[in-house]
Amino acid sequence: MFCLGKSWGEIVKGSLSPKLKEIEKMVIQGKYNQALVQLDHNLEKENLFIEEYINCKILKTRIYYLIQPYSLALENGNEALQKSKEIGNHYLIFDSAIWMTWIYTLSGRINERKEVLEIAKQAINSIEDKKSTEYLRRESFYLRSSKGYSAGFEVILEDLNQCLKIANQINDDYEKGWILFYLGNLYNFFDKSSEALPFYVQSLIVGERTGDIELKMGSEGNMSDIYMLRGELDEAFQHMTKALALAEKMNSPFIIGILLGSIGNYYWYKGDIESTYSYYERSIDSFEKAKNTKHWHYPMIIYELARISLEMGDVRRALEIQDKLESIKNLHEEKHQSHRFFKIVKALNLKHQLTQGKEIDSNKKLEIENILEDLSFAKFVFANINKTALFHLCDLYVHEYHLSKDLSVFEKLKNTISRFLKIAEEQKSSILLAEVYLLESQLALIEYNTSKARTLLNKAQMIADEKGIHKLGTLISNAHDELIEQLDLWNSSTNQLPDIIDRLELTNLEELLNRFVKNKISYEDIILENEKPSLFLIVNQNGSISYTENFESSYLSENLINKLTETIINHEFAQNDSSSFIERTKVNGYNAIFQEIKGAKLCYAFIGKSYSAINKFRVLVQEFQDSISIWSNIREKIQSQLSIELDDRVQLSTYIQNLFA
C-alpha cells in the first residue's frame, strides 16, 4: 500500500508535504469534513510513502480530538505511533504521542497520558538537530503540553514564557497564538482574571489572522467568563454567543457543552434560575452526546446543577446528582476532580438538611465540617471549589453558633477565615483576597475595631477596583456605606452589646455568606446607582478652601461646608499619596469621599451609594495627580495657596459638572 523508502528530507524530519499542509490548513479553519475526505482519499493511494501515511493518520487524530469520538482519535493515533516506531522516526513518534496525551487528558485517563507523554519526551530528546525549526516547534508544543496546573503557577509560567520565545524565534504565528491562550488560561485558573484578559485578546487577534477556529472560539469563550466575573454581563454574553456559534460550526459537542454551561452561569447572575437549570441540563446532554464524560468539565456542571437544585428546593434532584457523581468518581483515581465535586455535593446536601432543621446525628455534623475544611484548605487546583467550601464552612459555624451560643464555635469561624486569608495572600489570588478581606472586616466589627474594619474594606475595594471586578466592588462599597451609616452606633455600643450574637446581627456577615454560598451577587447588586451630586471642594495646605462647586440649586448650608472642611483637615492621611485610600464619611446626611494629593485635599459630597461616585472621583484624583486636563493650569496655584482666576474657575466648573453631574 505504501513505500517504505524515506523520501523527501522534509517528510523524514516530520514536516508535512505541500498537499498535507493544505489539509492541515482546513483543520485549523474548522473544515473538518472536507479535510477527512481529502485524508481518506490520500490513504487510498497506492505507493504512498509511509511517512505521508503516518502524517495522514496524525491529522485524523487531531480532527477526532476536536470533534470526537475519542475512540476514533485514539485508533488513528495508536496506528500512527506504532508505524512511527517501526520506521524509527522520532519526529513522527513525538507527533503521534503528543496528540494522544491531549486526548487522554480530556478523557480523564491519567495513567495512559503519563505513558504516552514519556514516549513523546523520549522521542524529542532523541532528535539530534536541536536548533532546527522542526525541533523547536515540537519543543514548544511539549513544554505547553507536559505539565498540569498542579505543577504550580511559577513553574508553568516559566515554561510558557520559554515557549513564547521559541515561537517568536521561529516566527510561528499558530504556535504563538496558542501560547498566548495558555498564558491566559494560567492566569485565569489561578484567579488572576484581570491579567488573563490581555492574553486572550492577543490570542483572538492571532486566531483571526491565522483563521484558527478553535483558538478564536476558546479566546471568545474565556473572555466571556472574565467579563461575567467582572459583572459586565452584556459584554460577556456577546463573547459567549460568538464562541457558541464557532463551536456549532466546528460541530464539537464537547465544546458546545462547556459553552452551554457558561450561558447557564450568565443566567444565574441574571437571577433567572429556571434558564440556568435548563442550560446546565443542555450542557450535560451535550457532554454525554460527545461521549466525553471523564473530563472535569462534566462533573463540574453536574455539581453546579446540584447547587441550583438546592436553591430551587429540589432536594431529591440534588441527592440524585450526588449518587451520579459518586458513580463517576468511582471510575477515577483519587486525584481526579470528580472526587472533589462528589465530596462538596455530599457536604452541601447534608448541610442543607441541617440548616433546614432536620435532625442529623453528631457524626454527620462532623462529616460536613471535615469535608468542607479539607476542601477549603486543599492545594488550590480549582480556587472556586476552595472558596465555595470555605464560605459554606463559615456559614455552618454561624448557624451552629446561633443554635449553641458556644464561643468555641465562634473561635472556629475566626480561625478559619484568618487561616484562609493567609492562603489567599500566599496565592496572590486577587478575587479571593478581596472576598476574605470583606469577611474579615465584619469580624473586626464584632470585636468593635471599626478602624481595622474600614482598612480591610478599603483593601478589598482597592483590589476589586484594580482588577475590574465590578460586581464584587459594588458589594464591598455597599458594605462600607452601611458601616459609615452605623459608625456612631458601633463607636457608642461597646458596653451596650456584650453578646456576640447581638453584634453579629449588626454586621453584614450572614448576608455576605448567604450571597457567597449561593454564588449570588445578583444583577441588582451590580447595577450602578448614580449618586445625586451636592458639593465639591478643594482645601489647600493652609486649611483654607481654594474652590467649591455647588451642584444643588439651593444654597448649601455653611455648616455643611465647615463640617466637611473640618473633617478632611483633621483626618490623618497616608504618607504615600499615590497609594492612599479614598476615604469616606457622612456629614449632615450627605455621603462624602475625600483624598489628599500633593498637599491638596479634595472632597466630593453627594446623596446615594458611593460606588459610582468613587469611580468618578478616582478619575479626577488621577488627573489632578498627573497634572493633566484642566489641572495643568490650576494645581500649582492651589499648592501655592494662590487665588484661582475667573477664567480657570469657569473651566474647572464645566469639568467638574461634566464629570459628576
For each residue, the residues with C-beta under 8 A, 3 or more apart:
1: 46 48 53
2: 47 48 49 50 52 53
3: 7 47 48 49 50
4: 50 87
5: 49
6: 11 12 51 87
7: 3 11 12 49 51
8: 11 12 17 49 51
9: 12 13
10: 13 15 17
11: 6 7 8 14 15 16 17 49 51 52 55
12: 6 7 8 9 51 89 91
13: 9 10 91 132 134
14: 11 89 91 92 94 95 134 138
15: 10 11 134
16: 11 20 21 24 55
17: 8 10 11 20 21 52 55
18: 21 22
19: 22 23 42
20: 16 17 23 24 42 52 55 56 59
21: 16 17 18 24 25
22: 18 19 25 26
23: 19 20 26 27 35 38 39 42 59
24: 16 20 21 27 28 59
25: 21 22 28 29 211
26: 22 23 29 31 32 34 35 38
27: 23 24 30 31 32 35 59 62 63 66
28: 24 25 174 210 211 212 213 214
29: 25 26 211 212 213
30: 27 213 214 246 249 250
31: 26 27 34 35
32: 26 27 35 36 63 66 67 250 251
33: 36 37
34: 26 31 37 38
35: 23 26 27 31 32 38 39 59 63
36: 32 33 39 40 60 63
37: 33 34 40 41
38: 23 26 34 35 41 42
39: 23 35 36 42 43 56 59 60
40: 36 37 43 44
41: 37 38 44 45
42: 19 20 23 38 39 45 48 52 56
43: 39 40 48 53 56 57
44: 40 41
45: 41 42 48
46: 1
47: 2 3
48: 1 2 3 42 43 45 52 53
49: 2 3 5 7 8 11 52 53
50: 2 3 4 53 54 83 87
51: 6 7 8 11 12 54 55 87 89 92
52: 2 11 17 20 42 48 49 55 56
53: 1 2 43 48 49 50 56 57 83
54: 50 51 57 58 80 83 84 87 89 92 96
55: 11 16 17 20 51 52 58 59 92 95
56: 20 39 42 43 52 53 59 60
57: 43 53 54 60 61 76 77 79 80 83 96
58: 54 55 61 62 76 77 80 92 95 96 99
59: 20 23 24 27 35 39 55 56 62 63
60: 36 39 56 57 63 64 72 73 76
61: 57 58 64 65 73 74 76 77 80 96 99 100 103
62: 27 58 59 65 66 73 99
63: 27 32 35 36 59 60 66 67 73
64: 60 61 67 68 69 70 72 73 76
65: 61 62 70 73 99 102 103 106
66: 27 32 62 63 214 250 252
67: 32 63 64 250 251 252
68: 64 73 252 253 254 290 291 292
69: 64 72 73 290 291
70: 64 65 73 74 103 106 107 291 292
71: 74 75 291
72: 60 64 69 75 76
73: 60 61 62 63 64 65 68 69 70 76 77 99 100 103
74: 61 70 71 77 78 100 103
75: 71 72 78 79
76: 57 58 60 61 64 72 73 79 80
77: 57 58 61 73 74 80 81 96 99 100 103
78: 74 75 81 82 100
79: 57 75 76 82 83
80: 54 57 58 61 76 77 83 84 92 95 96
81: 77 78 84 85 93 96 97 100 116 119
82: 78 79 85 86
83: 50 53 54 57 79 80 86 87
84: 54 80 81 87 89 92 93 95 96
85: 81 82 88 93
86: 82 83
87: 4 6 50 51 54 83 84 92
88: 85
89: 12 14 51 54 84 92 93
90: 93 94 123 124 126 127
91: 12 13 14 94 95 123 127 134 138
92: 14 51 54 55 58 80 84 87 89 95 96
93: 81 84 85 89 90 96 97 119 120 123
94: 14 90 91 97 98 120 123 124 127 138 142
95: 14 55 58 80 84 91 92 98 99 138
96: 54 57 58 61 77 80 81 84 92 93 99 100
97: 81 93 94 100 101 116 117 119 120 123
98: 94 95 101 102 116 117 120 138 141 142 145
99: 58 61 62 65 73 77 95 96 102 103
100: 61 73 74 77 78 81 96 97 103 104 116
101: 97 98 104 105 113 116 117 120 145
102: 65 98 99 105 106 145
103: 61 65 70 73 74 77 99 100 106 107
104: 100 101 107 109 110 112 113 116
105: 101 102 108 110 113 148 295
106: 65 70 102 103 254 292 294 295
107: 70 103 104 292 294 295
108: 105 294 295 296 331 332 336 338
109: 104 112 113 294
110: 104 105 113 114 332 333 335 336
111: 114 115 333
112: 104 109 115 116
113: 101 104 105 109 110 116 117
114: 110 111 117 118
115: 111 112 118 119
116: 81 97 98 100 101 104 112 113 119 120
117: 97 98 101 113 114 120 121 145 146
118: 114 115 121 122
119: 81 93 97 115 116 122 123
120: 93 94 97 98 101 116 117 123 124 142 145
121: 117 118 124 125 142 146
122: 118 119 125 126
123: 90 91 93 94 97 119 120 126 127
124: 90 94 120 121 127 135 138 139 142
125: 121 122
126: 90 122 123
127: 90 91 94 123 124 130 135 138
128:
129: 132 134 135
130: 127 135 136 139
131: 135 136
132: 13 129 135 136
133: 136 137 170 172
134: 13 14 15 91 129 137 138
135: 124 127 129 130 131 132 138 139
136: 130 131 132 133 139 140 166 169 170
137: 133 134 140 141 166 170 172 175
138: 14 91 94 95 98 124 127 134 135 141 142
139: 124 130 135 136 142 143 166
140: 136 137 143 144 162 163 166 167 172 175 179
141: 98 137 138 144 145 175
142: 94 98 120 121 124 138 139 145 146
143: 139 140 146 159 160 162 163
144: 140 141 159 160 163 178 179 182
145: 98 101 102 117 120 141 142
146: 117 121 142 143 159
147: 151 155 156 159
148: 105 151
149: 156 186 189 190 381
150: 379 381
151: 147 148 155 156
152: 155 156
153: 156 157 186 190
154: 157 158
155: 147 151 152 158 159
156: 147 149 151 152 153 159 160 186
157: 153 154 160 161 183 186
158: 154 155 161 162
159: 143 144 146 147 155 156 162 163
160: 143 144 156 157 163 164 179 182 183 186
161: 157 158 164 165
162: 140 143 158 159 165 166
163: 140 143 144 159 160 166 167 175 179 182
164: 160 161 167 168 176 179 180 183
165: 161 162 168 169
166: 136 137 139 140 162 163 169 170 172 175
167: 140 163 164 170 171 172 175 176 179
168: 164 165 171 176
169: 136 165 166
170: 133 136 137 166 167 175
171: 167 168
172: 133 137 140 166 167 175 176
173: 176 177 206 209 210
174: 28 177 178 210 212
175: 137 140 141 163 166 167 170 172 178 179
176: 164 167 168 172 173 179 180 206
177: 173 174 180 181 203 206 207 210 212 215
178: 144 174 175 181 182 203 215
179: 140 144 160 163 164 167 175 176 182 183
180: 164 176 177 183 184 199 200 202 203 206
181: 177 178 184 185 199 200 203 215 218 219 222
182: 144 160 163 178 179 185 186
183: 157 160 164 179 180 186 187 196 199
184: 180 181 187 188 196 197 199 200 203 219 222
185: 181 182 188 189 196 222
186: 149 153 156 157 160 182 183 189 190 196
187: 183 184 190 192 193 195 196 199
188: 184 185 191 192 193 196 222 225 226
189: 149 185 186 383
190: 149 153 186 187 380 383 427 429
191: 188 380 383 427 429 430 431 432
192: 187 188 195 196 428 429 430
193: 187 188 196 197 225 226 229 230 430 431 467 469
194: 197 226 430 466 467 468 469
195: 187 192 198 199
196: 183 184 185 186 187 188 192 193 199 200 222 226
197: 184 193 194 200 201 223 226
198: 195 201 202
199: 180 181 183 184 187 195 196 202 203
200: 180 181 184 196 197 203 204 219 222 223 226
201: 197 198 204 205 219 223
202: 180 198 199 205 206
203: 177 178 180 181 184 199 200 206 207 215 218 219
204: 200 201 207 208 215 216 219 220 223
205: 201 202 208 209
206: 173 176 177 180 202 203 209 210 212 215
207: 177 203 204 210 211 212 213 215 216 219
208: 204 205 211 216
209: 173 205 206
210: 28 173 174 177 206 207 215
211: 25 28 29 207 208
212: 28 29 174 177 206 207 215 216
213: 28 29 30 207 216 217 246 249 250
214: 28 30 66 217 218 250
215: 177 178 181 203 204 206 207 210 212 218 219
216: 204 207 208 212 213 219 220 246
217: 213 214 220 221 243 246 247 250 255
218: 181 203 214 215 221 222 243
219: 181 184 200 201 203 204 207 215 216 222 223
220: 204 216 217 223 224 239 240 242 243 246
221: 217 218 224 225 239 240 243 247 255 258 259 262
222: 181 184 185 188 196 200 218 219 225 226
223: 197 200 201 204 219 220 226 227 239
224: 220 221 227 228 236 237 238 239 240 243 262 266
225: 188 193 221 222 228 229 236 262 265
226: 188 193 194 196 197 200 222 223 229 230 236
227: 223 224 230 232 233 235 236 239
228: 224 225 231 232 233 236 240 262 265 266 269
229: 193 225 226 431 469 471
230: 193 226 227 467 468 469 470 471
231: 228 269 469 470 471 472 473 474 521 526
232: 227 228 235 236 470
233: 227 228 236 237 266 269 270 523 526
234: 237 238
235: 227 232 238 239
236: 224 225 226 227 228 232 233 239 240 266
237: 224 233 234 240 241 263 266
238: 224 234 235 241 242
239: 220 221 223 224 227 235 236 242 243
240: 220 221 224 228 236 237 243 244 259 262 263 266
241: 237 238 244 245
242: 220 238 239 245 246
243: 217 218 220 221 224 239 240 246 247 259 262
244: 240 241 247 248 256 259 260 263
245: 241 242 248 249
246: 30 213 216 217 220 242 243 249 250
247: 217 221 243 244 250 252 255 256 259
248: 244 245 251 256
249: 30 213 245 246
250: 30 32 66 67 213 214 217 246 247 255
251: 32 67 248
252: 66 67 68 247 255 256 290
253: 68 256 257 286 287 289 290 292
254: 68 106 257 258 286 287 290 292 295 297
255: 217 221 247 250 252 258 259
256: 244 247 248 252 253 259 260 286
257: 253 254 260 261 283 284 285 286 287 289 290 292 297 298 301
258: 221 254 255 261 262 283 297
259: 221 240 243 244 247 255 256 262 263
260: 244 256 257 263 264 279 280 282 283 286
261: 257 258 264 265 279 280 283 297 300 301 304
262: 221 224 225 228 240 243 258 259 265 266
263: 237 240 244 259 260 266 267 279
264: 260 261 267 268 275 276 277 278 279 280 283 301 304
265: 225 228 261 262 268 269 276 304
266: 224 228 233 236 237 240 262 263 269 270
267: 263 264 270 272 273 275 276 279
268: 264 265 271 272 273 276 308 519 520
269: 228 231 233 265 266 471 521 522 523
270: 233 266 267 275 523
271: 268 520 522 523 524
272: 267 268 275 276
273: 267 268 276 277 308 311 312
274: 277 278
275: 264 267 270 272 278 279
276: 264 265 267 268 272 273 279 280 308
277: 264 273 274 280 281 305 308 309 312
278: 264 274 275 281 282
279: 260 261 263 264 267 275 276 282 283
280: 260 261 264 276 277 283 284 301 304 305 308
281: 277 278 284 285 305
282: 260 278 279 285 286
283: 257 258 260 261 264 279 280 286 287 301
284: 257 280 281 287 288 298 301 302 305
285: 257 281 282 288 289
286: 253 254 256 257 260 282 283 289 290
287: 253 254 257 283 284 290 292 293 295 297 298 301
288: 284 285 291 293
289: 253 257 285 286
290: 68 69 252 253 254 257 286 287
291: 68 69 70 71 288
292: 68 70 106 107 253 254 257 287 295 298
293: 287 288 298 328
294: 106 107 108 109 298 331 332
295: 105 106 107 108 254 287 292 298
296: 108 299 300 336 337 338
297: 254 257 258 261 287 300 301
298: 257 284 287 292 293 294 295 301 302 328
299: 296 302 303 325 328 329 337 338 341 342
300: 261 296 297 303 304 337 341 382
301: 257 261 264 280 283 284 287 297 298 304 305
302: 284 298 299 305 306 321 324 325 328 341
303: 299 300 306 307 321 325 341 344 345
304: 261 264 265 280 300 301 307 308
305: 277 280 281 284 301 302 308 309 317 321
306: 302 303 309 310 317 318 321 322 325 345 348 349
307: 303 304 310 311 348 518 519
308: 268 273 276 277 280 304 305 311 312
309: 277 305 306 312 314 315 317 318 321
310: 306 307 313 314 315 318 348 349 352
311: 273 307 308 518
312: 273 277 308 309
313: 310
314: 309 310 317 318
315: 309 310 318 319 349 352 353
316: 319 320
317: 305 306 309 314 320 321
318: 306 309 310 314 315 321 322 345 348 349 352
319: 315 316 322 323 349
320: 316 317 323 324
321: 302 303 305 306 309 317 318 324 325 345
322: 306 318 319 325 326 342 345 346 349
323: 319 320 326 327
324: 302 320 321 327 328
325: 299 302 303 306 321 322 328 329 338 341 342 345
326: 322 323 329 330 342
327: 323 324 330 331
328: 293 298 299 302 324 325 331 332 338 342
329: 299 325 326 332 336 338 339 341 342
330: 326 327
331: 108 294 327 328 338
332: 108 110 294 328 329 336 338 339
333: 110 111 336
334: 339
335: 110 339
336: 108 110 296 329 332 333 339
337: 296 299 300 340 341 381 382
338: 108 296 299 325 328 329 331 332 341 342
339: 329 332 334 335 336 342 343
340: 337 343 344 375 378 381 382 385
341: 299 300 302 303 325 329 337 338 344 345 385
342: 299 322 325 326 328 329 338 339 345 346
343: 339 340 346 347 371 374 375
344: 303 340 341 347 348 371 372 375 385 388 389
345: 303 306 318 321 322 325 341 342 348 349
346: 322 342 343 349 350 371
347: 343 344 350 351 367 368 371 372 375 389 392
348: 306 307 310 318 344 345 351 352 392
349: 306 310 315 318 319 322 345 346 352 353
350: 346 347 353 354 360 364 367 368
351: 347 348 354 355 368 372 392 395 396
352: 310 315 318 348 349 355 356
353: 315 349 350 356 358 360
354: 350 351 358 360 364 365 368 396 399
355: 351 352 395 396 399
356: 352 353
357:
358: 353 354
359:
360: 350 353 354 364 365
361: 364 365
362: 365 366
363: 366 367
364: 350 354 360 361 367 368
365: 354 360 361 362 368 369
366: 362 363 369 370
367: 347 350 363 364 370 371
368: 347 350 351 354 364 365 371 372 396
369: 365 366 372 373 393 396
370: 366 367 373 374
371: 343 344 346 347 367 368 374 375 389
372: 344 347 351 368 369 375 376 389 390 392 393 396
373: 369 370 376 377 389 393 416
374: 343 370 371 377 378 389
375: 340 343 344 347 371 372 378 385 386 388 389
376: 372 373 386 389 390 393 416 420
377: 373 374 386 419 420 423
378: 340 374 375 381 385 386
379: 150
380: 190 191 383 386 423 427 429
381: 149 150 337 340 378 385
382: 300 337 340 385 386
383: 189 190 191 380 386 387 427 429 431 432
384: 387 388
385: 340 341 344 375 378 381 382 388 389
386: 375 376 377 378 380 382 383 389 390 432
387: 383 384 390 391 432 435 516
388: 344 375 384 385 391 392 517 519
389: 344 347 371 372 373 374 375 376 385 386 392 393
390: 372 376 386 387 393 394 416 420
391: 387 388 394 395 513 516 517
392: 347 348 351 372 388 389 395 396 517
393: 369 372 373 376 389 390 396 397 416
394: 390 391 397 398 413 416 417 439 513
395: 351 355 391 392 398 399 510 513 514 517
396: 351 354 355 368 369 372 392 393 399 400
397: 393 394 400 401 409 410 412 413 416
398: 394 395 401 402 413 504 509 510 513
399: 354 355 395 396 402 403
400: 396 397 403 404 406 409
401: 397 398 404 405 406 409 410 413 500 501 504
402: 398 399 405 501
403: 399 400
404: 400 401 409
405: 401 402 501
406: 400 401 409 410
407: 410 411 500
408: 411 412
409: 397 400 401 404 406 412 413
410: 397 401 406 407 413 414 500
411: 407 408 414 415
412: 397 408 409 415 416
413: 394 397 398 401 409 410 416 417 443
414: 410 411 417 418 443
415: 411 412 418 419
416: 373 376 390 393 394 397 412 413 419 420
417: 394 413 414 420 421 436 439 440 443
418: 414 415 421 422 440
419: 377 415 416 422 423
420: 376 377 390 416 417 423 424 436
421: 417 418 424 425 433 436 437 440
422: 418 419 425 426
423: 377 380 419 420 426 427
424: 420 421 427 429 432 433 436
425: 421 422 428 433
426: 422 423
427: 190 191 380 383 423 424 432
428: 192 425 433
429: 190 191 192 380 383 424 432 433
430: 191 192 193 194 433 434 463 466 467 469
431: 191 193 229 383 434 435 463 464 467 469 472
432: 191 383 386 387 424 427 429 435 436
433: 421 424 425 428 429 430 436 437 460 463
434: 430 431 437 438 459 460 461 463 464 467 469 472 476
435: 387 431 432 438 439 460 472 516
436: 417 420 421 424 432 433 439 440
437: 421 433 434 440 441 456 457 459 460 463
438: 434 435 441 442 456 457 460 475 476 479 512
439: 394 417 435 436 442 443 509 512 513
440: 417 418 421 436 437 443 444 456
441: 437 438 444 445 452 453 454 456 457 460 479 483
442: 438 439 445 446 453 479 507 508 509 512
443: 413 414 417 439 440 446 447 509
444: 440 441 447 449 450 452 453 456
445: 441 442 448 449 450 453 483 490 503 506 507
446: 442 443 500 503 504 507 509
447: 443 444
448: 445 490 494 503
449: 444 445 452 453
450: 444 445 453 454 483 487 490 491
451: 454 455
452: 441 444 449 455 456
453: 441 442 444 445 449 450 456 457 483
454: 441 450 451 457 458 480 483
455: 451 452 458 459 581
456: 437 438 440 441 444 452 453 459 460
457: 437 438 441 453 454 460 461 476 479 480 483
458: 454 455 461 462 480 581 582
459: 434 437 455 456 462 463
460: 433 434 435 437 438 441 456 457 463 464 476
461: 434 457 458 464 465 473 476 477 480 581 614
462: 458 459 465 466 581
463: 430 431 433 434 437 459 460 466 467 469
464: 431 434 460 461 467 469 470 472 473 476
465: 461 462 468 473 614 615 618
466: 194 430 462 463
467: 193 194 230 430 431 434 463 464
468: 194 230 465
469: 193 194 229 230 231 430 431 434 463 464 472 473
470: 230 231 232 464 473 474 526
471: 229 230 231 269 474 475 521 525 526
472: 231 431 434 435 464 469 475 476 521
473: 231 461 464 465 469 470 476 477 611
474: 231 470 471 477 478 521 525 526 528 611
475: 438 471 472 478 479 512 515 521 525
476: 434 438 457 460 461 464 472 473 479 480
477: 461 473 474 480 481 609 610 611 614
478: 474 475 481 482 525 609 611
479: 438 441 442 457 475 476 482 483 508 512
480: 454 457 458 461 476 477 483 484 584 610
481: 477 478 484 485 584 591 609 610
482: 478 479 485 486 508
483: 441 445 450 453 454 457 479 480 486 487 490
484: 480 481 487 584 585 586 591
485: 481 482 586
486: 482 483 489 490 506
487: 450 483 484 490 491 586
488: 491 492
489: 486 492 493 506
490: 445 448 450 483 486 487 493 506
491: 450 487 488 494
492: 488 489 496
493: 489 490 496 497 506
494: 448 491 497
495: 498
496: 492 493
497: 493 494 502 503 506
498: 495 502
499: 502 503
500: 401 407 410 446 503 504
501: 401 402 405 504 505
502: 497 498 499 505 506
503: 445 446 448 497 499 500 506 507
504: 398 401 446 500 501 507 509 510
505: 501 502 510
506: 445 486 489 490 493 497 502 503
507: 442 445 446 503 504 510
508: 442 479 482 511 512
509: 398 439 442 443 446 504 512 513
510: 395 398 504 505 507 513 514
511: 508 514 515
512: 438 439 442 475 479 508 509 515 516
513: 391 394 395 398 439 509 510 516 517
514: 395 510 511 517 518 520
515: 475 511 512 518 520 521 522 525
516: 387 391 435 512 513 519
517: 388 391 392 395 513 514
518: 307 311 514 515
519: 268 307 388 516
520: 268 271 514 515
521: 231 269 471 472 474 475 515 525 526
522: 269 271 515 525 526
523: 233 269 270 271 526 527
524: 271 527
525: 471 474 475 478 515 521 522
526: 231 233 470 471 474 521 522 523
527: 523 524
528: 474 611 612
529: 608 609 611 612
530: 608 612
531: 591 606 607 608 609 610 612 613
532: 551 606 607 608
533: 536 551 604 606 613 660 661
534: 550 551 552 556 590 605 606 607
535: 548 549 550 551 552 556 560 561 564 590 603 604 605
536: 533 547 548 549 551 602 603 604 605 656 660
537: 545 547 548 549 561 564 565 602 603
538: 545 546 547 548 600 601 602 603 638
539: 543 544 545 546 565 568 569 600 601 603
540: 543 544 545 546 599 600 601 638 639 641
541: 599 600 639 641
542: 641
543: 539 540 565 569
544: 539 540 641
545: 537 538 539 540 548 561 565
546: 538 539 540 600 637 638 641 644
547: 536 537 538 638 644 649 652
548: 535 536 537 538 545 561
549: 535 536 537 652 653 656 657
550: 534 535 555 556
551: 532 533 534 535 536 657 660 661
552: 534 535 556
553:
554:
555: 550
556: 534 535 550 552 560 561
557: 560 561 588
558: 561 562
559: 562 563 588
560: 535 556 557 563 564 587 588 590 605
561: 535 537 545 548 556 557 558 564 565
562: 558 559 565 566
563: 559 560 566 567 587 588
564: 535 537 560 561 567 568 587 592 594 603 605
565: 537 539 543 545 561 562 568 569
566: 562 563 569 570
567: 563 564 570 571 585 587 592 594
568: 539 564 565 571 594 596 601 603
569: 539 543 565 566 601
570: 566 567
571: 567 568 583 594
572:
573: 577 580 583 595 596 601
574: 577 579 580 581
575:
576: 579 580
577: 573 574 580 596 597 598 625
578: 625
579: 574 576
580: 573 574 576 577 595 596
581: 455 458 461 462 574 595
582: 458 593 594 595 614 617 618 621
583: 571 573 593 594 595
584: 480 481 484 591 592 593 610
585: 484 567 591 592 594
586: 484 485 487 589 590 591 592
587: 560 563 564 567 590 592 605
588: 557 559 560 563
589: 586 607
590: 534 535 560 586 587 605 606 607
591: 481 484 531 584 585 586 605 606 607 608 609 610 613
592: 564 567 584 585 586 587 603 604 605 606
593: 582 583 584 603 604 610 613 614 617
594: 564 567 568 571 582 583 585 601 602 603 604
595: 573 580 581 582 583 601 602 617 621
596: 568 573 577 580 599 600 601 602
597: 577 600 602 621 624 625
598: 577 624 625 635 639
599: 540 541 596 639
600: 538 539 540 541 546 596 597 624 635 638 639
601: 538 539 540 568 569 573 594 595 596
602: 536 537 538 594 595 596 597 617 620 621 624
603: 535 536 537 538 539 564 568 592 593 594
604: 533 535 536 592 593 594 613 616 617 620 660
605: 534 535 536 560 564 587 590 591 592
606: 531 532 533 534 590 591 592 613 660
607: 531 532 534 589 590 591
608: 529 530 531 532 591 612 613
609: 477 478 481 529 531 591 612 613
610: 477 480 481 531 584 591 593 613 614
611: 473 474 477 478 528 529 614 615
612: 528 529 530 531 608 609 615 616
613: 531 533 591 593 604 606 608 609 610 616 617 660
614: 461 465 477 582 593 610 611 617 618
615: 465 611 612 618 619
616: 604 612 613 619 620 659 660
617: 582 593 595 602 604 613 614 620 621
618: 465 582 614 615 621 622
619: 615 616 622 623 659
620: 602 604 616 617 623 624 656 659
621: 582 595 597 602 617 618 624 625
622: 618 619 625 626
623: 619 620 626 628 629 630 631
624: 597 598 600 602 620 621 627 631 635
625: 577 578 597 598 621 622
626: 622 623 631
627: 624 631 632 635
628: 623 631 632
629: 623 632 655
630: 623 633 634 648 651 652 655
631: 623 624 626 627 628 634 635
632: 627 628 629 635
633: 630 636 637 648 651
634: 630 631 637 638 644 648 652
635: 598 600 624 627 631 632 638 639
636: 633 639 640
637: 546 633 634 640 642 643 644 648
638: 538 540 546 547 600 634 635 641 642 644
639: 540 541 598 599 600 635 636
640: 636 637
641: 540 541 542 544 546 638
642: 637 638
643: 637
644: 546 547 634 637 638 648 649 652
645: 648 649
646: 649 650
647: 650 651
648: 630 633 634 637 644 645 651 652
649: 547 644 645 646 652 653
650: 646 647 653 654
651: 630 633 647 648 654 655
652: 547 549 630 634 644 648 649 655 656
653: 549 649 650 656 657
654: 650 651 657 658
655: 629 630 651 652 658 659
656: 536 549 620 652 653 659 660
657: 549 551 653 654 660 661
658: 654 655 661
659: 616 619 620 655 656
660: 533 536 551 604 606 613 616 656 657
661: 533 551 657 658
